């Protein structure tokens, strides 16, 4: 399952990405407020998404988090065992976080990224598989 979550600063970008996911027939569950709520706190949403991703014993679940810079969501999500969140600032970052780090949560900057670019980053994140190379698996084990 794919889980989305946004605070007020990431809400509009989350909505645009949600439309894209519906367009490409990718099911998701939105764990954020259904309307933009000024002053909502990013940790609450990040914890909700990270808990869902971490609880999936199969490891197949993914999350996408949206806040002003993506940084607060990323820091918070990474507090959960089994969650490897990365900041998706471009296509290379999205690809590398999947191939090298087996990242399962993508964090996006609602105040920085344009919707079309964010959609391209999401597409790359969802399409890219972990390389499985021993050196990367060893490093992930060291993180855990």
C-alpha positions in Angstrom: 0.0 0.0 0.0 1.1 3.6 -0.6 0.4 6.1 2.1 0.3 9.9 1.7 0.6 12.6 4.3 0.9 16.4 4.3 0.8 19.3 6.6 -0.6 22.7 5.6 2.6 23.6 3.7 2.6 20.4 1.6 -1.2 20.1 1.2 -1.5 21.5 -2.3 1.4 19.5 -3.7 0.0 16.4 -2.0 -3.3 17.0 -3.8 -1.6 17.4 -7.2 0.4 14.1 -6.6 -2.8 12.4 -5.5 -4.5 13.4 -8.8 -1.5 12.0 -10.6 -1.6 8.7 -8.7 -5.3 8.3 -9.5 -4.6 9.0 -13.1 -2.0 6.2 -13.2 -4.3 3.9 -11.2 -2.0 3.7 -8.2 -4.1 3.1 -5.1 -3.1 5.0 -2.0 -4.5 6.0 1.4 -4.2 9.7 2.5 -3.5 10.0 6.2 -3.5 13.8 6.3 -6.3 16.2 6.9 -8.9 16.2 4.2 -8.7 20.0 4.0 -5.8 22.4 4.4 -5.6 23.1 8.1 -3.3 26.0 8.9 -1.0 25.2 11.8 -1.3 21.5 11.6 1.9 19.8 12.8 4.0 17.8 10.4 5.2 15.3 13.1 1.7 14.0 13.6 1.3 13.2 9.9 4.8 11.9 9.5 4.4 9.5 12.5 1.1 8.2 11.1 2.6 7.4 7.7 5.8 6.0 9.1 3.9 3.7 11.5 1.9 2.3 8.6 5.0 1.7 6.4 6.9 0.1 9.3 4.0 -2.1 10.3 4.0 -3.9 6.9 5.9 -7.0 7.5 6.2 -7.7 3.8 8.1 -4.5 3.3 6.0 -3.6 0.3 4.4 -0.5 1.7 5.7 3.0 0.7 5.0 6.5 1.9 5.1 9.9 0.4 5.2 12.9 2.8 4.8 16.6 2.0 5.7 19.6 4.1 7.3 23.0 3.3 10.8 21.7 2.8 10.3 18.0 3.2 13.0 18.0 5.9 10.7 18.0 9.0 8.8 15.0 7.6 12.0 13.2 6.7 13.6 13.7 10.2 10.4 12.5 11.9 9.7 9.5 9.6 13.3 8.3 10.2 12.6 7.9 13.9 10.7 4.7 13.1 12.5 1.4 12.9 12.4 0.0 9.4 11.6 3.3 7.8 14.2 4.8 5.5 13.0 8.2 4.4 14.7 10.4 1.9 14.4 13.9 0.6 13.3 13.9 -3.1 14.8 17.0 -4.4 15.4 15.7 -8.0 15.2 12.6 -10.1 18.6 11.4 -9.3 17.9 11.6 -5.5 14.7 9.6 -6.0 16.5 6.9 -8.0 19.5 6.6 -5.7 17.4 6.5 -2.5 15.7 3.5 -3.9 18.6 1.7 -5.5 21.2 2.3 -2.8 19.1 2.8 0.4 15.9 0.9 -0.3 14.1 4.0 0.8 10.4 3.3 1.6 9.3 6.9 2.3 9.8 9.8 -0.1 9.6 13.4 1.4 8.8 16.3 -0.9 9.0 20.1 -0.4 5.6 21.7 -1.0 7.1 25.2 -1.0 9.8 24.4 -3.4 8.8 21.8 -6.0 6.5 22.5 -8.9 3.7 19.9 -9.3 4.9 18.5 -12.6 8.5 18.0 -11.3 7.2 16.5 -8.1 5.1 14.0 -10.2 8.2 13.0 -12.1 10.1 12.5 -8.8 7.2 10.3 -7.5 7.2 8.3 -10.8 10.9 7.6 -10.5 10.6 6.7 -6.8 7.8 4.3 -7.4 9.3 2.7 -10.5 12.8 2.2 -9.1 13.7 -1.1 -7.4 16.4 -1.7 -4.7 19.6 -2.9 -6.4 20.1 -5.7 -3.9 23.9 -5.2 -4.2 25.7 -6.7 -1.2 27.4 -3.4 -0.3 24.1 -1.6 -0.2 22.4 -4.4 1.8 25.3 -4.3 4.2 25.0 -0.6 4.7 21.2 -0.8 5.3 21.8 -3.5 7.9 24.3 -1.2 9.6 21.7 1.5 9.7 19.1 -0.8 11.3 
